[in-house]
Amino acid sequence: MKNGKIHAPSRAAERVELGRHIVADPAICHGKPTFKGTRIMVWQVLDDVADGRSWDFICRTRWGGLIPQAAIGEAVRLAQDVLLERYVPASRRPARKSPEPAFA
């Protein structure tokens, strides 16, 4: 009971695979989307992209080779999906392109 109200027990959150490279796991960074096997949050890399850093710099220098370029592409695509879903009616969304070949 909190503030005089009874709350139902919350269901334990589970790990969600958001893609090949991205996961949301409540045991890692409070469930914020991260790149698998790291504690690098997706928003941090998207911020680097928005600041104009090259993907090569982001992967090799900024994050020391811990994430591949394909992971950045996946993060950008997921961000695009969220924006389109939230702000563009389904009838006006562009058709999904076939996936690009993955970078090494």
Buried (B, 14 or more C-beta within 10 A) or exposed (E): EEEEEEEEEEEEEEEEEBBEBBBBBEEBBEBBBBBBEBEBBBBBBBEBBEEEBEBEEBBBEBBEEBBBBBBBBBBBBBBEEEEBEEEEEEEEEEEEEEEEEEEE
